[in-house]
Amino acid sequence: MIIVAGAIYVRPKSRDAFVAESLETMSKARQAPGCLDFVVAADPIDNDRVNVFERWDSEVALETFRGDGPGSTLVSKIVRASVARYTVSRSGPA
């Protein structure tokens, strides 16, 4: 399993537009083969932070969906990002 998680920082007045523009990508991802979860959400505390969380059943599924990555409209709104990819070998109930 692959998890992609972290924070993207945008200008505060761009955050809601960033999340709204991510809705189509979220919908497509959740329908993509191998996607177990995909969310882009406004942080409830920091008005310039967007939280991202993706869970994929394999690296191949992630890379097949991701292709070239986000479009230039979204990228232009990003001030900085701290997002990492995690490879999970085991998981179980919390």
C-alpha positions in Angstrom: 0.0 0.0 0.0 1.1 3.5 -0.8 0.1 6.6 1.2 0.7 10.1 0.1 0.1 12.7 2.8 1.0 16.1 3.9 0.2 19.8 3.7 0.2 22.2 0.8 0.3 26.0 1.6 -1.4 28.5 -0.6 -2.2 32.2 -0.2 -5.1 32.4 2.3 -7.5 33.9 -0.3 -6.7 31.1 -2.7 -7.3 28.1 -0.4 -11.0 27.6 -1.0 -10.5 27.9 -4.8 -7.7 25.4 -4.6 -9.9 22.9 -2.8 -12.8 23.6 -5.2 -10.5 23.1 -8.2 -9.3 19.8 -6.7 -12.9 18.3 -6.5 -12.7 16.9 -10.1 -9.4 15.3 -9.4 -10.7 13.8 -6.1 -13.7 12.3 -7.9 -11.6 10.8 -10.7 -9.0 9.4 -8.3 -11.7 7.7 -6.2 -13.0 6.0 -9.3 -9.5 5.0 -10.5 -8.3 1.4 -10.2 -6.3 0.9 -7.1 -7.4 4.1 -5.3 -8.5 3.3 -1.7 -8.9 7.0 -0.6 -8.1 10.5 -1.9 -8.9 13.8 -0.2 -7.8 17.4 -0.5 -9.3 19.5 2.3 -9.0 22.9 3.8 -7.3 22.8 7.2 -9.7 23.9 10.0 -7.0 25.9 11.8 -4.5 27.4 9.3 -6.2 29.5 6.6 -3.3 29.0 4.2 -3.0 25.2 4.6 -4.6 22.4 2.5 -4.3 18.8 3.8 -3.8 16.0 1.3 -4.3 12.3 1.9 -4.1 9.5 -0.7 -4.2 5.8 -0.2 -3.4 3.4 -3.1 -3.1 -0.3 -3.3 0.1 -0.1 -5.3 2.8 2.2 -6.7 1.6 1.2 -10.2 -1.9 2.4 -9.5 -0.7 5.7 -8.1 1.7 6.4 -11.0 -0.9 5.4 -13.5 -3.4 7.8 -12.1 -0.9 10.6 -11.4 0.6 10.8 -14.8 2.1 14.3 -15.2 0.7 15.6 -11.9 -1.5 18.5 -11.1 -2.3 21.1 -13.7 -0.6 24.5 -13.9 -3.6 26.3 -12.4 -3.3 24.4 -9.2 0.5 24.5 -9.1 0.5 28.3 -9.5 -1.5 28.6 -6.3 1.0 26.6 -4.2 3.4 28.7 -2.0 5.1 25.7 -0.5 4.4 22.0 0.2 5.4 19.3 2.6 4.0 16.1 1.1 5.6 12.6 1.4 5.0 9.2 0.0 5.0 6.2 2.4 5.2 2.5 1.5 3.2 0.4 3.9 4.1 -3.2 4.2 1.5 -4.1 6.9 -1.6 -2.6 8.4 -4.4 -3.5 10.8 -7.1 -2.1 12.9 -6.2 1.0 15.0 
